[in-house]
């Protein structure tokens, strides 16, 4: 079986929050599943209600998906 290329996306709404726990969990899942993490995308202090134009890393992730740079996305 081919190793899956994974992208990780994490986001928090405020400057007081951190994505550290999200990223640690997602990296652990990827390792457990045997996925190769080929990209990490993190938006800090951006509401999930905002559009792609206000979430630059989410926009970059979606462009990578369109280019088939990843087989799977973990968020």
QUIFEN-V795655 format. One record per pair of residues at least 12 apart in sequence whose C-alpha atoms are under 10 Angstrom apart, sorted by the first residue. I is the first residue (numbers start at 1). J is the second residue. D is the distance in Angstrom with one decimal. If there is no record, write none. Layout:
{{I | J | D} {I | J | D}}
//
This chain:
{{2 | 34 | 9.9} {2 | 35 | 9.5} {3 | 33 | 9.5} {3 | 34 | 6.8} {3 | 35 | 5.9} {3 | 36 | 6.6} {3 | 71 | 9.3} {4 | 30 | 9.4} {4 | 33 | 9.1} {4 | 34 | 7.6} {4 | 35 | 5.0} {4 | 36 | 6.1} {4 | 37 | 8.5} {4 | 38 | 9.6} {4 | 70 | 7.7} {4 | 71 | 5.7} {4 | 72 | 7.0} {5 | 30 | 9.5} {5 | 34 | 9.5} {5 | 35 | 6.0} {5 | 36 | 5.0} {5 | 37 | 6.0} {5 | 38 | 6.0} {5 | 39 | 8.7} {5 | 68 | 9.8} {5 | 69 | 7.6} {5 | 70 | 5.0} {5 | 71 | 5.1} {5 | 72 | 6.4} {5 | 73 | 8.7} {6 | 27 | 9.8} {6 | 30 | 7.5} {6 | 34 | 9.8} {6 | 35 | 6.0} {6 | 36 | 5.8} {6 | 37 | 4.7} {6 | 38 | 5.8} {6 | 39 | 7.0} {6 | 40 | 8.8} {6 | 69 | 8.7} {6 | 70 | 5.4} {6 | 71 | 6.0} {6 | 72 | 4.9} {6 | 73 | 5.6} {6 | 74 | 7.1} {7 | 26 | 9.6} {7 | 27 | 9.9} {7 | 30 | 9.4} {7 | 35 | 9.4} {7 | 36 | 8.6} {7 | 37 | 5.8} {7 | 38 | 5.9} {7 | 39 | 4.7} {7 | 40 | 5.8} {7 | 41 | 7.5} {7 | 61 | 7.7} {7 | 64 | 8.9} {7 | 65 | 9.0} {7 | 69 | 8.6} {7 | 70 | 6.2} {7 | 71 | 8.1} {7 | 72 | 6.4} {7 | 73 | 4.8} {7 | 74 | 6.2} {7 | 75 | 8.5} {8 | 22 | 9.4} {8 | 23 | 7.5} {8 | 26 | 6.8} {8 | 27 | 7.9} {8 | 30 | 8.9} {8 | 37 | 7.2} {8 | 38 | 8.4} {8 | 39 | 6.3} {8 | 40 | 4.7} {8 | 41 | 6.0} {8 | 42 | 8.3} {8 | 61 | 8.8} {8 | 70 | 9.9} {8 | 72 | 8.8} {8 | 73 | 5.9} {8 | 74 | 4.9} {8 | 75 | 5.8} {9 | 22 | 8.7} {9 | 23 | 8.0} {9 | 26 | 8.6} {9 | 39 | 8.6} {9 | 40 | 6.0} {9 | 41 | 4.7} {9 | 42 | 5.8} {9 | 43 | 8.2} {9 | 57 | 8.2} {9 | 58 | 7.4} {9 | 61 | 7.8} {9 | 73 | 7.4} {9 | 74 | 6.3} {9 | 75 | 4.8} {10 | 22 | 6.3} {10 | 23 | 6.6} {10 | 26 | 8.9} {10 | 40 | 8.0} {10 | 41 | 6.4} {10 | 42 | 4.9} {10 | 43 | 6.5} {10 | 44 | 8.4} {10 | 57 | 9.2} {10 | 58 | 8.9} {10 | 74 | 8.7} {10 | 75 | 5.9} {11 | 23 | 9.6} {11 | 41 | 8.5} {11 | 42 | 5.6} {11 | 43 | 4.8} {11 | 44 | 5.8} {11 | 45 | 7.6} {11 | 46 | 7.2} {11 | 47 | 8.3} {11 | 48 | 7.9} {11 | 55 | 9.2} {11 | 57 | 9.2} {11 | 58 | 8.9} {11 | 75 | 8.7} {12 | 42 | 8.5} {12 | 43 | 6.7} {12 | 44 | 5.3} {12 | 45 | 5.4} {12 | 46 | 6.3} {12 | 47 | 7.2} {12 | 48 | 8.2} {13 | 43 | 8.5} {13 | 44 | 6.6} {13 | 45 | 4.3} {13 | 46 | 4.7} {13 | 47 | 4.7} {13 | 48 | 7.1} {13 | 49 | 9.7} {14 | 44 | 6.9} {14 | 45 | 4.0} {14 | 46 | 6.7} {14 | 47 | 7.8} {15 | 44 | 6.8} {15 | 45 | 5.1} {15 | 46 | 8.8} {16 | 44 | 9.6} {16 | 45 | 8.2} {17 | 44 | 8.2} {17 | 45 | 7.7} {18 | 44 | 7.7} {18 | 45 | 9.0} {19 | 42 | 7.6} {19 | 43 | 8.7} {19 | 44 | 7.8} {22 | 75 | 8.1} {23 | 40 | 8.5} {23 | 41 | 9.6} {23 | 42 | 8.9} {23 | 74 | 9.7} {23 | 75 | 8.7} {25 | 74 | 10.0} {25 | 75 | 9.7} {26 | 40 | 9.9} {26 | 73 | 9.9} {26 | 74 | 6.5} {26 | 75 | 7.1} {27 | 40 | 9.6} {27 | 74 | 9.0} {29 | 74 | 8.6} {30 | 72 | 10.0} {30 | 73 | 9.9} {30 | 74 | 8.1} {35 | 71 | 9.4} {35 | 72 | 8.7} {36 | 70 | 9.6} {36 | 71 | 9.9} {36 | 72 | 9.9} {37 | 70 | 8.9} {37 | 72 | 9.5} {37 | 73 | 9.5} {37 | 74 | 9.7} {38 | 69 | 8.3} {38 | 70 | 7.5} {38 | 71 | 10.0} {39 | 61 | 8.5} {39 | 64 | 9.2} {39 | 69 | 9.1} {39 | 70 | 8.4} {39 | 73 | 9.5} {40 | 57 | 8.9} {40 | 61 | 8.6} {40 | 73 | 9.8} {40 | 74 | 9.6} {40 | 75 | 10.0} {41 | 56 | 9.0} {41 | 57 | 5.3} {41 | 58 | 6.8} {41 | 59 | 9.4} {41 | 60 | 7.8} {41 | 61 | 6.7} {41 | 75 | 9.5} {42 | 55 | 9.1} {42 | 56 | 8.8} {42 | 57 | 5.9} {42 | 58 | 7.6} {42 | 61 | 9.6} {43 | 55 | 6.3} {43 | 56 | 7.1} {43 | 57 | 5.8} {43 | 58 | 7.2} {44 | 56 | 10.0} {44 | 57 | 9.3} {61 | 73 | 8.9}}
//
